[in-house]
Amino acid sequence: MVRLSSQERFSRPAVWLHWAIFLLVALAYLAIEIRGPKGSESRAFWSATHFWAGFGVLILSVVRVAWRSYQTPPPPEPDLPFLQFLSKAAHLLLYIFIIAQPILGILTINFGGHPVTLAGLGSFTIVGPDHDLSKLMKQIHETLGNIFYWVIGLHALAALWHHFVKRDNTLRRMF
């Protein structure tokens, strides 16, 4: 295995934030998929887990954007201009997703007339009730969540393609 220099790889904080956000997004998806029927203890537990994971994604995403503005990432591996454009577009979409999704979730709950409750941290409300907006926010939140199954999957497939087909350092730079 080729050892990459510090100029060729992402910084340790960038790598840590990338994988921590990945794990929290995966946990949020898992929690919402297996939460159980309304009114059940399972649903309460997994909904709380979903809220915590989403809140963690939001906090770490803000830190990640701040870190990226402070620490310039390494230049991308050479590639066709069209593929570089697709890579930049996919990364921009991922950044928008990891910031927008938790905010949409918070707005859905708050517009529904409820505070967001994070066990151990308390509850908070940033907007008042508006049931029509709650329905709209929920629909957008769910639709984006479903779309991003595909975007995240394509991101992972692209990393694997770089690693196993192109045999470049794209994936290694994030470890």
N, C-alpha and C positions, 0 to 999 in steps of 0.2 A: 504494500500500500504506500502510495506517495504521500509524504508529509507536506502539508501546505504551510506556507509562511503566513505570518499574521496579516500581511497585506492582501493575501489571496482569500482569506476566510473571514467570515463575520466575527465580530467581537464576541467575547464570552457573554456579556449581558444580552446582546442581540439574539444569540443562540438560545440562551436560557428563556428569554421572553417568548421567542417563537414556539418552543416546545411546551412551555407552560400554558400559553394561550391555546395551542393545539389540544392539550389534554383537557382544559376547561371547556372548550367548544365540544369535544367528544363527550364529556360528561353531561353537558347541557342537552345534547341530542339524545343521549342514552336516557337521561332522566325523564324527558318529555315523552319518549316513546314507550317507557314501561311504567308510567306513573299510576296506572290503575283507574278503577271507576270513581266517579265523583262521590265524595263523602267518606271514602275509605282512608284508613291510616296510611296505606301504601301511597295513595295519591298525595296526601299531605306531606309525607316525607320526600317523595320524588319531586313534587312541585317546589318545596323549599330548597332541595338540592339544585334544581334547575335555576331558581332565582340566585342562589349563591354562586353557581358557576357563571351565570350571565353577568353578575355584578363583578366577579373576578376578571372576566374577559374585558369588561369595560375599563376597569382600573389599570390592568396590565397593558391594554391597548393604548391608553393615553400615555403611559410610561414608555411604551415601545415607540410611539410617534415622537415623543420628546427625545428619546435616546437617538433615534434615526436622524433627527435634525442636528443633534450634537456630534454624533459619530457617523461619518459617511460610510456607507457599505462598500465592500470591494466592488471593482468593476465586474460586470457580468462576463461570462465566458463568451468568446467570439461566436457569433451565429448570424444567420440571415437576418436582414433588417425586419422582415415581416414577423419572424419568430421573436425577435427582440421586442417588437411592438406588442405582440400577443402577451409576452411575459410581463411587460410593464402594465398592460391593461388588466391582466389577471391579478397582479399584486395590488393595484389600485382598488379593484373590486373587493379583494379580500380585506384590505384596510377599511374600506367603507363598511363592509359587512360586520367586522368585529367591533366597530364603534356604533353603527346604527342599530344592529339587532338588540343589544341590551337596552338602548334608549327606547326603542319601540316597545320592548317588553315592559319597561317601567311605565311608559305612557299608557299602555293597554290596561295595566292594573290600576293606575291612578285615575284614568278617565272612567274606569268601571266603578269608581267610588270607594276604592280600597287603597290603603297604604301598601307599599312594598315592605314585607317583613323579612328581615334577615336574622335568623336565629342567632342569638348572642350579640347582635349589633343593634337590634331594635327595628323600628319602622320609620319610613319616611314617605312623604308625599311632595311631589313637585308641581302638580296641577290638580285642579279640582275635577269633580265628576262631570262627565259629558258622555252619556251612553252611546250616542251616535259615533262620536270620535273613538270611543273604546272599541266598538265593532270594527271600524275602519283600521285602527292601529293593529288590532288582533289579526285581521285579514292580511295586512301588509307584512306583519311579523311572521305569520305562518307561511305566506307565499315566498318571502325572501328565504326563510329557513329551508323550504323545499328546493328552491332554486340553488341554494348554496350547497346542498348535498352534491350537486353536479360540479359546481365550481371547485369545491374542495377536492373532489375526486379527480378532476382534470389536473389540478395543481399537483396532487400526489403522483398521478400517472406521468406528468411531464417530468417530475423529479426522477422517477424510476427510468423513464426513457433516456434522460441525460446520463444516468448512471450505468445502465446496462446496454443501451444501444449506442449512444454517442461516446460513452466511456470518458466523459469529461469530469470536471471537478465540481459541477453545480451542486450536487447533493452533499459531497464531502465538505463543502464550505459551510454547511449548516450544522456540523457536528464538532 
